[in-house]
């Protein structure tokens, strides 16, 4: 049985990153090859129980090295691991583990990663050094490939795929269009449109004042109510309640952390989403829910470009008039938008599964992304 290690931002109760892990594991298992998966996690007991895998503490380097010695493949990803916006330590941590695996002669892969921004010299040099020694690189958007090329990564052929979460598209039990999430029945009015809102702290978070004004307008336009969804619960809870106080229309804040499967099911209640968190937009897309992205990071713009839409506003300048104009267009276009997403989901799921197929082929010594055996 092949042994695979998955390294990423797991065990932090960030619903988006947990959904990535669910997608990776699901996609690997869908290939129908016997594998033993070990995840590096902040909370290994929860990760092991939730996903039916082995897990070890992501900071127990002695245990990690022993695990690498036994593995056949080291996967780094997915998500935005190789960036230094959240701090300079992220890139050395993740690439340090990849480099250890490479020095031990193990197959290594960047798995459906979103690369950047990378501003520091150390991060840029590390990405070039380790990237050129990696057996497989898949990225979730064109901009990530362009940045890797700019940084000098030219050895493995870089393949553009999609976020691993798209591998869950259309799978009963993950997408809840058939079985609605009954936990919301007592907190929303089923006779009114439900507008999901996902916000996050950003700078002084002044943006939510204009956003609230725009959302009040959207409620009047649609007759809708708001369901405010903290995707990274403990980080987003406070600003979610701040937004609720600024709204003059019916609004409810979700008051607990949901699993990825539970959150995907919950999104099926929505008629529209306004989201800052990237994976709120991805969850909406998986349910064919039209959305507006509030972009705080290039990854948001990259995703919206990937799905071939243009409903996005910069978080630094969410003017009320711009929001109103955009909401007018989005509400009028919502049914056509939903159909466009629905038509593309099968394609995205197939591309997401390619990540797993390419990675598992590495173990067998087959196609390894075009350049090396």
Residue frames as qw, qx, qy, qz and C-alpha x, y, z in Angstrom:
[[0.000, 0.888, 0.460, 0.000, 0.00, 0.00, 0.00],
 [0.405, 0.491, -0.021, 0.771, 1.38, 3.41, -0.99],
 [0.396, -0.634, -0.426, 0.509, 1.99, 5.90, 1.82],
 [0.220, 0.648, 0.223, 0.694, 1.18, 9.57, 1.24],
 [0.300, -0.461, -0.409, 0.728, 1.81, 12.57, 3.50],
 [0.112, 0.776, 0.398, 0.476, -0.35, 15.69, 3.08],
 [0.394, -0.316, -0.277, 0.817, 1.04, 18.98, 4.39],
 [0.013, 0.590, 0.366, 0.719, -1.06, 22.15, 4.56],
 [0.157, -0.275, 0.347, -0.883, -2.92, 24.54, 6.84],
 [0.635, -0.288, -0.631, -0.339, -4.97, 21.83, 8.49],
 [0.554, -0.372, -0.653, 0.358, -6.41, 21.49, 11.97],
 [0.135, -0.035, -0.214, 0.967, -7.00, 25.23, 12.47],
 [0.185, 0.595, 0.723, -0.298, -10.79, 25.01, 12.03],
 [0.191, 0.453, -0.250, -0.834, -10.71, 27.16, 8.90],
 [0.741, 0.345, 0.496, -0.293, -13.64, 25.79, 6.91],
 [0.576, 0.738, -0.248, -0.248, -12.04, 26.65, 3.57],
 [0.127, 0.592, -0.796, 0.010, -8.80, 24.83, 4.29],
 [0.510, -0.066, 0.813, -0.274, -10.63, 21.89, 5.83],
 [0.758, 0.515, 0.223, -0.333, -12.68, 21.66, 2.64],
 [0.402, 0.706, -0.564, -0.151, -9.44, 21.57, 0.64],
 [0.183, -0.362, 0.902, -0.152, -8.27, 18.63, 2.74],
 [0.673, 0.245, 0.598, -0.358, -11.62, 16.88, 2.30],
 [0.664, 0.670, -0.108, -0.313, -11.31, 17.45, -1.44],
 [0.202, 0.629, -0.748, -0.062, -7.76, 16.09, -1.64],
 [0.360, -0.163, 0.889, -0.229, -8.58, 12.97, 0.35],
 [0.700, 0.416, 0.431, -0.389, -11.80, 12.38, -1.59],
 [0.566, 0.710, -0.308, -0.283, -10.04, 12.87, -4.93],
 [0.027, 0.511, -0.859, 0.010, -7.20, 10.50, -4.00],
 [0.474, 0.032, 0.833, -0.284, -9.65, 7.82, -2.89],
 [0.684, 0.542, 0.164, -0.460, -11.70, 8.29, -6.06],
 [0.345, 0.615, -0.655, -0.272, -8.73, 7.02, -8.10],
 [0.961, -0.101, 0.026, -0.256, -9.37, 3.62, -6.46],
 [0.651, 0.388, -0.569, 0.319, -5.80, 2.76, -5.59],
 [0.735, -0.558, -0.348, 0.166, -4.91, 1.49, -2.09],
 [0.287, 0.602, -0.269, 0.695, -3.27, 4.31, -0.12],
 [0.554, -0.555, -0.467, 0.408, -2.36, 5.09, 3.46],
 [0.142, 0.762, 0.084, 0.626, -2.77, 8.82, 4.10],
 [0.527, -0.467, -0.396, 0.589, -1.10, 10.75, 6.92],
 [0.091, 0.861, 0.211, 0.453, -2.01, 14.43, 7.42],
 [0.413, -0.008, -0.375, 0.830, 0.14, 16.99, 9.22],
 [0.280, -0.724, -0.458, -0.432, -2.35, 18.83, 11.44],
 [0.083, -0.489, 0.404, -0.769, -2.54, 21.25, 14.34],
 [0.644, -0.189, 0.478, -0.567, -5.20, 18.99, 15.87],
 [0.234, 0.271, -0.886, -0.295, -4.31, 15.50, 14.69],
 [0.204, 0.184, 0.913, -0.303, -6.95, 13.66, 16.74],
 [0.466, 0.566, 0.310, -0.606, -9.78, 15.68, 15.19],
 [0.379, 0.560, -0.517, -0.525, -8.31, 15.38, 11.69],
 [0.043, 0.166, -0.981, -0.087, -7.89, 11.62, 12.00],
 [0.288, 0.342, 0.807, -0.386, -11.44, 11.13, 13.25],
 [0.418, 0.613, 0.128, -0.658, -13.09, 13.49, 10.77],
 [0.507, 0.611, -0.420, -0.440, -11.44, 12.18, 7.60],
 [0.983, -0.017, 0.169, -0.071, -10.59, 8.57, 8.41],
 [0.633, 0.615, -0.353, 0.309, -6.84, 9.07, 8.00],
 [0.715, -0.352, -0.267, 0.541, -3.76, 8.97, 10.19],
 [0.105, 0.907, 0.008, 0.409, -2.56, 12.35, 11.44],
 [0.684, -0.261, -0.296, 0.613, 0.38, 13.73, 13.39],
 [0.172, -0.886, -0.165, 0.397, 1.13, 17.11, 14.92],
 [0.579, 0.763, 0.062, 0.281, 2.45, 19.52, 12.30],
 [0.029, -0.886, 0.376, -0.270, 5.05, 20.83, 14.77],
 [0.810, -0.404, 0.426, 0.019, 6.36, 17.44, 15.93],
 [0.429, 0.733, -0.470, -0.243, 9.35, 17.41, 13.61],
 [0.229, -0.366, 0.901, -0.030, 10.80, 14.19, 14.98],
 [0.602, 0.286, 0.709, -0.228, 7.57, 12.34, 14.18],
 [0.566, 0.744, -0.011, -0.356, 7.31, 14.07, 10.80],
 [0.161, 0.660, -0.705, -0.204, 10.81, 12.98, 9.79],
 [0.370, -0.105, 0.919, -0.087, 10.05, 9.39, 10.79],
 [0.624, 0.525, 0.484, -0.319, 6.86, 9.54, 8.74],
 [0.426, 0.777, -0.308, -0.347, 8.71, 10.94, 5.72],
 [0.144, -0.462, 0.866, 0.129, 11.19, 8.07, 5.91],
 [0.425, 0.158, 0.886, -0.099, 8.30, 5.64, 5.43],
 [0.511, 0.640, 0.278, -0.502, 6.33, 7.57, 2.79],
 [0.616, 0.261, 0.575, 0.471, 6.24, 7.17, -0.98],
 [0.194, 0.600, 0.352, 0.692, 4.91, 10.66, -1.77],
 [0.221, -0.456, -0.403, 0.762, 4.93, 14.00, 0.02],
 [0.125, 0.692, 0.518, 0.487, 2.11, 16.34, -1.04],
 [0.185, -0.292, -0.274, 0.898, 2.31, 20.05, -0.19],
 [0.250, -0.114, -0.339, -0.900, -1.06, 21.66, -0.62],
 [0.327, 0.599, 0.362, 0.635, -3.50, 22.79, -1.47],
 [0.260, -0.899, -0.296, 0.189, -4.40, 26.34, -0.62],
 [0.269, 0.893, -0.151, 0.327, -2.27, 29.47, -0.35],
 [0.841, -0.440, -0.049, 0.312, 0.75, 28.04, 1.44],
 [0.637, 0.012, 0.141, 0.758, 3.49, 29.77, -0.53],
 [0.042, 0.833, 0.200, 0.515, 2.83, 33.41, 0.30],
 [0.474, -0.082, -0.460, 0.746, 4.28, 35.87, 2.78],
 [0.232, -0.581, -0.191, -0.756, 1.32, 38.20, 3.29],
 [0.736, -0.597, -0.213, -0.237, 0.41, 36.46, 6.57],
 [0.564, -0.735, 0.371, 0.067, 4.05, 36.34, 7.73],
 [0.326, 0.692, -0.623, -0.160, 7.50, 35.35, 6.55],
 [0.387, -0.341, 0.841, -0.160, 7.54, 31.95, 8.32],
 [0.827, 0.281, 0.294, -0.387, 4.94, 30.26, 6.12],
 [0.703, 0.614, -0.339, -0.120, 7.16, 29.67, 3.09],
 [0.127, 0.549, -0.800, 0.204, 10.19, 28.33, 5.03],
 [0.590, -0.133, 0.675, -0.422, 7.93, 25.99, 7.03],
 [0.854, 0.351, 0.240, -0.299, 6.14, 24.41, 4.09],
 [0.659, 0.656, -0.369, -0.008, 9.11, 24.30, 1.74],
 [0.155, -0.592, 0.753, -0.240, 11.42, 23.09, 4.51],
 [0.741, -0.027, 0.611, -0.279, 9.29, 19.96, 4.81],
 [0.816, 0.562, 0.007, -0.134, 9.28, 19.45, 1.04],
 [0.314, 0.755, -0.567, 0.101, 13.07, 19.82, 0.98],
 [0.459, -0.401, 0.754, -0.245, 13.52, 17.24, 3.75],
 [0.851, 0.244, 0.419, -0.199, 11.45, 14.78, 1.71],
 [0.653, 0.725, -0.216, -0.032, 13.52, 15.54, -1.39],
 [0.014, 0.702, -0.692, 0.166, 16.79, 15.00, 0.49],
 [0.595, -0.177, 0.748, -0.234, 15.45, 11.61, 1.58],
 [0.018, -0.135, 0.851, 0.507, 14.79, 10.71, -2.05],
 [0.311, 0.466, 0.775, -0.294, 11.00, 10.87, -1.82],
 [0.148, 0.492, 0.571, 0.640, 8.63, 11.95, -4.57],
 [0.067, -0.458, -0.396, 0.793, 7.28, 15.43, -3.88],
 [0.129, 0.549, 0.617, 0.549, 4.45, 17.51, -5.30],
 [0.151, 0.159, 0.212, -0.952, 2.95, 20.98, -5.04],
 [0.067, 0.393, 0.908, 0.126, -0.73, 20.01, -5.13],
 [0.019, -0.748, -0.555, -0.364, -3.25, 22.50, -6.57],
 [0.401, -0.472, -0.295, 0.728, -1.59, 25.41, -4.84],
 [0.177, 0.938, 0.212, 0.208, -2.34, 29.10, -5.14],
 [0.689, -0.047, -0.112, 0.715, 1.02, 30.87, -5.22],
 [0.232, 0.279, -0.014, 0.932, 1.71, 34.32, -3.83],
 [0.313, 0.903, -0.212, 0.205, 1.92, 37.11, -3.16],
 [0.847, -0.247, -0.068, 0.466, 5.63, 36.67, -2.42],
 [0.100, 0.981, -0.045, 0.161, 7.42, 39.91, -1.57],
 [0.508, -0.753, 0.405, 0.097, 10.45, 38.82, 0.45],
 [0.361, 0.647, -0.653, -0.155, 13.76, 37.75, -1.07],
 [0.278, -0.273, 0.901, -0.193, 14.01, 34.64, 1.12],
 [0.678, 0.301, 0.555, -0.375, 10.63, 33.35, 0.03],
 [0.632, 0.685, -0.176, -0.318, 11.34, 33.95, -3.64],
 [0.182, 0.591, -0.785, -0.037, 14.69, 32.14, -3.47],
 [0.421, -0.113, 0.856, -0.277, 13.24, 29.19, -1.56],
 [0.740, 0.442, 0.318, -0.395, 10.40, 28.74, -4.04],
 [0.552, 0.683, -0.430, -0.209, 12.85, 28.68, -6.94],
 [0.001, 0.499, -0.860, 0.111, 15.27, 26.30, -5.20],
 [0.449, 0.025, 0.838, -0.309, 12.71, 23.78, -3.93],
 [0.681, 0.510, 0.186, -0.492, 10.28, 24.17, -6.83],
 [0.504, 0.628, -0.533, -0.260, 12.90, 23.18, -9.39],
 [0.062, 0.301, -0.942, 0.135, 13.52, 19.97, -7.43],
 [0.584, 0.131, 0.555, -0.578, 9.86, 19.03, -7.15],
 [0.281, 0.045, 0.902, 0.324, 8.50, 16.14, -9.23],
 [0.032, 0.590, 0.729, 0.346, 5.00, 17.52, -9.81],
 [0.005, -0.253, -0.255, 0.933, 3.53, 21.00, -9.70],
 [0.014, -0.602, -0.683, -0.413, -0.15, 21.72, -10.17],
 [0.038, -0.139, -0.275, 0.951, -1.62, 25.16, -9.44],
 [0.212, 0.567, 0.759, -0.239, -5.19, 26.32, -9.19],
 [0.312, 0.894, 0.233, -0.221, -4.98, 29.34, -11.51],
 [0.672, 0.614, 0.046, 0.412, -3.01, 30.94, -14.34],
 [0.058, -0.917, 0.229, -0.322, -1.60, 33.71, -12.13],
 [0.751, -0.547, 0.370, 0.018, 0.06, 31.14, -9.86],
 [0.868, 0.218, 0.261, 0.362, 1.81, 29.55, -12.82],
 [0.377, 0.826, -0.012, 0.418, 2.95, 32.95, -14.06],
 [0.363, -0.861, 0.300, -0.194, 4.43, 33.81, -10.66],
 [0.871, -0.281, 0.361, 0.180, 6.32, 30.51, -10.45],
 [0.735, 0.486, 0.184, 0.435, 7.78, 31.11, -13.90],
 [0.070, 0.922, -0.109, 0.364, 8.71, 34.67, -12.89],
 [0.587, -0.719, 0.361, -0.090, 10.50, 33.27, -9.82],
 [0.178, 0.624, -0.746, -0.149, 12.52, 30.93, -12.01],
 [0.641, -0.046, 0.743, -0.189, 10.73, 27.61, -11.54],
 [0.547, 0.539, -0.373, -0.521, 11.24, 25.91, -14.91],
 [0.055, -0.312, 0.946, 0.063, 12.06, 22.24, -14.28],
 [0.259, 0.334, 0.904, -0.061, 8.75, 20.40, -13.87],
 [0.094, -0.341, -0.512, -0.783, 6.08, 21.43, -16.35],
 [0.165, 0.151, 0.550, -0.804, 3.52, 23.41, -14.36],
 [0.120, -0.383, -0.817, -0.413, -0.06, 22.27, -14.90],
 [0.299, -0.118, 0.184, -0.929, -3.03, 24.55, -14.22],
 [0.224, -0.338, -0.912, -0.059, -5.89, 22.69, -12.56],
 [0.374, -0.644, -0.185, -0.642, -8.50, 23.91, -10.06],
 [0.339, -0.465, 0.570, -0.587, -8.99, 24.00, -6.30],
 [0.139, 0.044, -0.988, 0.041, -9.32, 20.44, -4.88],
 [0.359, 0.245, 0.595, -0.676, -12.72, 21.34, -3.43],
 [0.576, 0.351, -0.264, -0.690, -14.18, 21.16, -6.94],
 [0.269, 0.151, -0.944, -0.115, -13.60, 17.41, -6.80],
 [0.164, 0.237, 0.815, -0.502, -16.62, 17.31, -4.49],
 [0.397, 0.215, -0.151, -0.880, -18.96, 18.82, -7.10],
 [0.704, 0.063, -0.426, -0.565, -22.11, 16.80, -7.57],
 [0.391, 0.076, -0.895, 0.199, -21.25, 14.20, -4.92],
 [0.627, -0.575, -0.352, -0.390, -24.23, 13.19, -2.78],
 [0.759, -0.467, -0.314, 0.328, -23.46, 13.77, 0.89],
 [0.451, -0.194, -0.031, 0.871, -21.25, 16.79, 0.25],
 [0.120, -0.105, -0.240, -0.957, -23.47, 19.01, -1.86],
 [0.134, 0.267, 0.819, -0.489, -26.77, 19.37, -0.08],
 [0.328, 0.044, -0.299, -0.895, -29.21, 20.29, -2.84],
 [0.528, -0.228, -0.756, -0.315, -31.24, 17.12, -2.29],
 [0.582, -0.551, -0.559, 0.212, -31.22, 17.04, 1.51],
 [0.012, 0.810, -0.060, 0.583, -31.41, 20.57, 2.87],
 [0.362, 0.116, -0.648, 0.660, -29.62, 21.41, 6.10],
 [0.402, -0.670, -0.580, -0.231, -32.50, 21.33, 8.58],
 [0.490, -0.378, -0.390, 0.682, -30.51, 23.19, 11.24],
 [0.090, 0.009, 0.097, 0.991, -31.42, 26.47, 9.54],
 [0.173, -0.524, -0.733, -0.398, -35.16, 25.89, 9.44],
 [0.371, -0.746, -0.511, 0.212, -35.76, 27.70, 12.73],
 [0.365, -0.570, -0.025, 0.736, -33.55, 30.72, 12.11],
 [0.037, -0.142, 0.436, 0.888, -34.45, 31.86, 8.60],
 [0.565, 0.441, 0.315, -0.622, -37.69, 32.82, 6.88],
 [0.488, 0.042, 0.794, 0.360, -38.16, 30.24, 4.13],
 [0.395, 0.767, 0.506, -0.005, -40.51, 32.59, 2.26],
 [0.097, 0.962, -0.151, -0.207, -37.78, 35.18, 1.61],
 [0.743, 0.535, -0.307, 0.259, -34.60, 34.99, -0.47],
 [0.744, -0.610, 0.078, 0.263, -31.53, 34.13, 1.61],
 [0.447, 0.815, -0.266, 0.253, -28.42, 36.21, 0.92],
 [0.860, -0.324, -0.116, 0.377, -25.26, 34.72, 2.37],
 [0.132, 0.929, -0.243, 0.246, -22.50, 37.08, 3.51],
 [0.880, -0.222, -0.118, 0.402, -18.95, 36.08, 4.40],
 [0.101, 0.935, -0.204, 0.271, -16.61, 38.74, 5.82],
 [0.832, -0.148, -0.259, 0.468, -13.20, 38.69, 7.45],
 [0.324, -0.849, 0.014, 0.418, -11.05, 41.18, 9.36],
 [0.671, 0.417, 0.199, 0.579, -8.99, 43.32, 7.00],
 [0.237, 0.410, -0.117, 0.873, -6.93, 46.31, 8.12],
 [0.157, -0.004, 0.483, -0.862, -9.18, 48.51, 10.22],
 [0.105, 0.379, 0.918, 0.045, -12.19, 46.73, 8.65],
 [0.199, 0.412, 0.135, -0.879, -13.74, 50.06, 7.67],
 [0.182, 0.049, -0.729, -0.658, -14.93, 48.40, 4.46],
 [0.069, -0.380, -0.920, 0.061, -17.89, 46.82, 6.25],
 [0.138, 0.509, 0.347, -0.775, -19.58, 50.23, 6.70],
 [0.364, 0.380, -0.389, -0.756, -20.03, 50.75, 2.97],
 [0.210, -0.006, -0.952, -0.222, -20.71, 47.05, 2.52],
 [0.071, 0.400, 0.794, -0.452, -23.56, 47.26, 5.04],
 [0.311, 0.514, 0.067, -0.796, -25.09, 50.21, 3.16],
 [0.344, 0.287, -0.691, -0.568, -24.87, 48.27, -0.08],
 [0.129, -0.129, -0.982, 0.045, -26.37, 45.17, 1.53],
 [0.234, 0.446, 0.549, -0.668, -29.30, 47.17, 2.90],
 [0.414, 0.458, -0.282, -0.735, -29.96, 48.26, -0.67],
 [0.278, 0.155, -0.902, -0.291, -29.69, 44.66, -1.88],
 [0.075, 0.269, 0.885, -0.373, -32.23, 43.57, 0.72],
 [0.370, 0.522, 0.244, -0.729, -34.69, 46.21, -0.49],
 [0.363, 0.421, -0.576, -0.599, -34.05, 45.20, -4.10],
 [0.361, 0.103, -0.911, -0.171, -34.52, 41.48, -3.51],
 [0.726, -0.432, -0.078, -0.529, -36.79, 41.34, -0.48],
 [0.791, 0.104, -0.572, 0.189, -34.10, 39.15, 1.03],
 [0.652, -0.742, 0.130, -0.085, -32.70, 38.38, 4.47],
 [0.326, 0.713, -0.599, 0.163, -29.06, 37.89, 5.42],
 [0.947, -0.310, -0.021, 0.085, -27.27, 34.81, 6.70],
 [0.090, 0.866, -0.477, 0.120, -23.81, 35.91, 7.86],
 [0.992, -0.003, -0.110, 0.066, -21.35, 33.02, 7.65],
 [0.246, -0.817, 0.520, 0.044, -18.03, 33.07, 9.57],
 [0.864, 0.363, -0.347, -0.038, -15.91, 30.75, 7.41],
 [0.523, 0.206, -0.619, 0.548, -12.93, 30.86, 9.81],
 [0.437, -0.712, -0.529, -0.151, -15.19, 30.92, 12.84],
 [0.561, -0.631, -0.252, 0.472, -12.96, 32.27, 15.60],
 [0.357, -0.106, 0.190, 0.908, -11.32, 34.86, 13.33],
 [0.058, -0.307, -0.499, -0.809, -14.51, 36.00, 11.60],
 [0.263, -0.594, -0.752, 0.115, -17.06, 35.87, 14.41],
 [0.202, -0.565, -0.284, 0.747, -16.45, 39.37, 15.80],
 [0.042, 0.229, -0.342, -0.910, -16.55, 41.20, 12.47],
 [0.165, -0.341, -0.836, -0.397, -19.62, 39.18, 11.48],
 [0.225, -0.684, -0.631, 0.289, -21.49, 40.57, 14.48],
 [0.140, -0.460, 0.023, 0.876, -20.17, 44.06, 13.74],
 [0.084, -0.058, -0.631, -0.769, -21.68, 43.79, 10.28],
 [0.206, -0.530, -0.818, -0.087, -24.98, 42.57, 11.69],
 [0.191, -0.632, -0.407, 0.632, -25.19, 45.68, 13.90],
 [0.034, -0.348, 0.271, 0.897, -24.71, 47.90, 10.85],
 [0.088, -0.232, -0.804, -0.541, -27.49, 46.21, 8.87],
 [0.385, 0.054, 0.273, -0.880, -31.00, 47.63, 9.06],
 [0.749, 0.097, -0.392, -0.526, -32.56, 44.48, 7.61],
 [0.917, -0.302, 0.173, -0.196, -33.15, 40.94, 8.98],
 [0.476, 0.597, -0.632, 0.136, -29.83, 39.18, 9.57],
 [0.901, -0.411, 0.113, -0.081, -28.62, 36.08, 11.41],
 [0.148, 0.699, -0.697, 0.050, -25.02, 35.12, 12.24],
 [0.879, -0.013, -0.476, -0.026, -24.17, 31.42, 12.25],
 [0.423, -0.762, 0.349, -0.344, -23.15, 30.65, 15.81],
 [0.819, -0.346, 0.453, 0.069, -21.01, 27.55, 15.47],
 [0.002, -0.543, 0.727, 0.420, -18.18, 26.01, 13.47],
 [0.890, 0.283, 0.127, -0.333, -19.38, 23.73, 10.67],
 [0.657, -0.167, 0.635, 0.370, -17.54, 20.84, 9.08],
 [0.038, 0.288, -0.544, -0.787, -16.80, 21.26, 5.35],
 [0.068, -0.290, -0.898, -0.323, -19.58, 18.82, 4.44],
 [0.065, -0.671, -0.642, 0.365, -22.02, 20.63, 6.73],
 [0.015, -0.598, 0.052, 0.799, -21.06, 24.01, 5.32],
 [0.026, 0.070, -0.726, -0.684, -21.43, 22.82, 1.73],
 [0.083, -0.499, -0.858, -0.088, -24.90, 21.58, 2.58],
 [0.092, -0.677, -0.406, 0.607, -25.75, 24.84, 4.33],
 [0.043, -0.355, 0.330, 0.874, -24.83, 26.88, 1.25],
 [0.026, 0.291, 0.839, 0.458, -27.60, 25.16, -0.68],
 [0.032, -0.714, -0.607, 0.347, -30.06, 27.37, 1.23],
 [0.137, -0.541, 0.059, 0.828, -28.68, 30.51, -0.37],
 [0.545, 0.750, 0.375, 0.001, -30.08, 32.45, -3.28],
 [0.398, 0.830, -0.159, 0.356, -27.04, 34.73, -3.51],
 [0.762, -0.433, -0.140, 0.461, -23.67, 35.15, -1.82],
 [0.177, 0.918, -0.211, 0.285, -21.54, 38.21, -1.10],
 [0.916, -0.335, -0.040, 0.216, -18.18, 36.88, 0.02],
 [0.011, -0.890, 0.456, -0.008, -14.72, 38.02, 1.09],
 [0.570, -0.379, 0.728, 0.042, -13.36, 34.58, 1.99],
 [0.258, 0.366, -0.729, -0.518, -12.27, 32.68, -1.12],
 [0.072, -0.070, -0.993, -0.060, -13.88, 29.42, -0.14],
 [0.359, 0.470, 0.529, -0.609, -17.22, 31.08, 0.50],
 [0.454, 0.552, -0.297, -0.633, -17.18, 31.85, -3.24],
 [0.220, 0.249, -0.916, -0.226, -16.07, 28.31, -4.08],
 [0.182, 0.229, 0.892, -0.344, -18.80, 26.81, -1.88],
 [0.460, 0.544, 0.207, -0.671, -21.34, 29.03, -3.65],
 [0.390, 0.478, -0.600, -0.509, -20.04, 27.91, -7.04],
 [0.028, 0.087, -0.996, 0.010, -20.30, 24.25, -6.00],
 [0.245, 0.457, 0.768, -0.376, -23.98, 24.83, -5.30],
 [0.230, 0.454, 0.557, 0.656, -24.45, 26.94, -8.47],
 [0.182, -0.843, -0.408, 0.300, -25.21, 29.97, -6.30],
 [0.396, 0.742, 0.059, 0.538, -24.48, 33.37, -7.95],
 [0.622, -0.578, -0.204, 0.487, -22.01, 35.50, -6.02],
 [0.217, 0.921, -0.140, 0.291, -20.14, 38.78, -5.68],
 [0.803, -0.130, -0.258, 0.521, -16.53, 38.56, -4.55],
 [0.164, -0.978, 0.111, -0.066, -15.01, 41.26, -2.34],
 [0.851, 0.308, -0.236, 0.355, -11.33, 40.94, -3.19],
 [0.438, -0.868, 0.233, 0.026, -8.69, 41.32, -0.49],
 [0.519, -0.429, 0.675, 0.302, -6.11, 39.10, -2.20],
 [0.315, 0.424, -0.594, -0.606, -5.25, 38.24, -5.83],
 [0.081, 0.030, 0.996, 0.037, -6.50, 34.70, -5.22],
 [0.373, 0.530, 0.581, -0.492, -10.07, 36.03, -5.15],
 [0.404, 0.668, -0.225, -0.583, -9.68, 37.75, -8.52],
 [0.083, 0.360, -0.881, -0.295, -7.90, 34.68, -9.89],
 [0.271, 0.225, 0.919, -0.179, -10.77, 32.42, -8.89],
 [0.435, 0.650, 0.347, -0.517, -13.41, 34.69, -10.41],
 [0.302, 0.616, -0.522, -0.507, -11.40, 34.84, -13.63],
 [0.101, -0.173, 0.974, 0.107, -11.12, 31.05, -13.57],
 [0.319, 0.433, 0.817, -0.205, -14.90, 30.62, -13.49],
 [0.201, 0.277, 0.530, 0.776, -15.15, 33.22, -16.27],
 [0.151, -0.848, -0.506, -0.037, -17.22, 35.76, -14.34],
 [0.344, 0.413, -0.102, 0.837, -16.58, 39.40, -13.45],
 [0.464, -0.778, -0.233, -0.354, -18.58, 40.10, -10.31],
 [0.721, -0.240, -0.307, 0.573, -15.80, 41.37, -8.05],
 [0.059, -0.942, -0.012, -0.330, -15.10, 44.57, -6.10],
 [0.501, 0.343, -0.514, 0.606, -11.83, 45.61, -4.42],
 [0.545, -0.594, -0.538, 0.245, -12.04, 45.54, -0.62],
 [0.392, -0.233, -0.130, 0.880, -10.06, 48.79, -0.46],
 [0.147, 0.133, -0.138, -0.970, -12.70, 50.73, -2.37],
 [0.011, 0.416, 0.901, 0.119, -16.19, 49.27, -1.95],
 [0.140, 0.010, 0.025, -0.990, -18.05, 52.49, -2.75],
 [0.424, 0.326, 0.674, -0.509, -21.77, 52.45, -2.01],
 [0.564, 0.572, -0.095, -0.587, -22.74, 53.55, -5.53],
 [0.315, 0.423, -0.813, -0.246, -20.52, 50.85, -7.05],
 [0.164, 0.025, 0.947, -0.274, -22.05, 48.24, -4.76],
 [0.520, 0.442, 0.422, -0.597, -25.58, 49.31, -5.66],
 [0.525, 0.567, -0.392, -0.499, -24.82, 49.20, -9.38],
 [0.189, 0.309, -0.930, -0.068, -23.19, 45.79, -9.06],
 [0.302, 0.156, 0.844, -0.416, -26.05, 44.40, -6.98],
 [0.592, 0.494, 0.095, -0.629, -28.53, 45.60, -9.62],
 [0.494, 0.489, -0.635, -0.338, -26.63, 43.70, -12.31],
 [0.045, 0.206, -0.963, 0.166, -26.07, 40.62, -10.17],
 [0.448, 0.223, 0.674, -0.543, -29.68, 40.30, -9.05],
 [0.646, 0.518, -0.076, -0.555, -30.95, 40.65, -12.62],
 [0.500, 0.509, -0.679, -0.171, -28.38, 38.11, -13.84],
 [0.458, -0.409, 0.716, -0.333, -28.76, 35.62, -10.99],
 [0.885, 0.165, 0.364, -0.239, -30.65, 32.88, -12.84],
 [0.733, 0.641, -0.224, 0.042, -28.36, 32.97, -15.87],
 [0.005, -0.706, 0.654, -0.270, -25.31, 33.12, -13.58],
 [0.687, -0.247, 0.614, -0.300, -26.51, 30.01, -11.75],
 [0.907, 0.375, 0.159, -0.109, -26.98, 28.13, -15.02],
 [0.471, 0.753, -0.440, 0.131, -23.50, 29.09, -16.20],
 [0.267, -0.563, 0.725, -0.293, -21.99, 27.71, -13.01],
 [0.832, -0.003, 0.478, -0.282, -24.03, 24.53, -13.21],
 [0.827, 0.555, -0.072, -0.058, -22.86, 23.90, -16.76],
 [0.344, 0.733, -0.539, 0.231, -19.19, 24.24, -15.75],
 [0.612, -0.561, 0.472, -0.296, -19.15, 22.12, -12.60],
 [0.982, 0.081, 0.169, 0.030, -18.62, 18.78, -14.33],
 [0.624, 0.654, -0.227, 0.361, -15.59, 20.18, -16.14],
 [0.125, -0.757, 0.461, -0.446, -14.14, 21.55, -12.89],
 [0.839, -0.358, 0.356, -0.205, -14.66, 18.26, -11.06],
 [0.939, 0.292, 0.024, 0.177, -12.84, 16.33, -13.78],
 [0.395, 0.726, -0.328, 0.458, -9.93, 18.77, -13.67],
 [0.463, -0.674, 0.421, -0.392, -9.77, 18.55, -9.86],
 [0.960, -0.135, 0.239, -0.056, -9.49, 14.77, -10.08],
 [0.734, 0.582, -0.223, 0.270, -6.51, 15.15, -12.42],
 [0.138, -0.777, 0.495, -0.364, -4.51, 16.44, -9.44],
 [0.757, -0.349, 0.508, -0.217, -4.91, 13.11, -7.67],
 [0.936, 0.328, 0.118, 0.041, -4.31, 11.02, -10.78],
 [0.476, 0.751, -0.336, 0.310, -1.06, 12.83, -11.58],
 [0.318, -0.686, 0.549, -0.357, 0.13, 12.57, -7.99],
 [0.864, -0.175, 0.445, -0.159, -0.56, 8.85, -7.69],
 [0.842, 0.525, -0.067, 0.104, 1.14, 8.23, -11.03],
 [0.085, 0.814, -0.520, 0.245, 4.33, 9.57, -9.47],
 [0.654, -0.429, 0.584, -0.217, 4.41, 6.64, -7.07],
 [0.908, 0.216, 0.359, 0.002, 4.21, 4.18, -9.92],
 [0.465, -0.377, 0.477, 0.644, 7.07, 5.90, -11.74],
 [0.454, 0.579, 0.598, 0.319, 4.86, 6.97, -14.60],
 [0.205, 0.725, 0.205, 0.625, 3.98, 10.42, -15.89],
 [0.504, -0.495, -0.381, 0.596, 5.51, 12.89, -13.50],
 [0.056, 0.886, 0.188, -0.420, 4.35, 16.16, -14.92],
 [0.596, 0.802, 0.031, -0.032, 6.32, 16.03, -18.08],
 [0.235, 0.862, -0.437, 0.103, 9.99, 16.30, -17.28],
 [0.039, -0.540, 0.810, -0.227, 11.47, 13.75, -14.91],
 [0.802, -0.139, -0.559, -0.159, 11.26, 10.08, -14.07]]
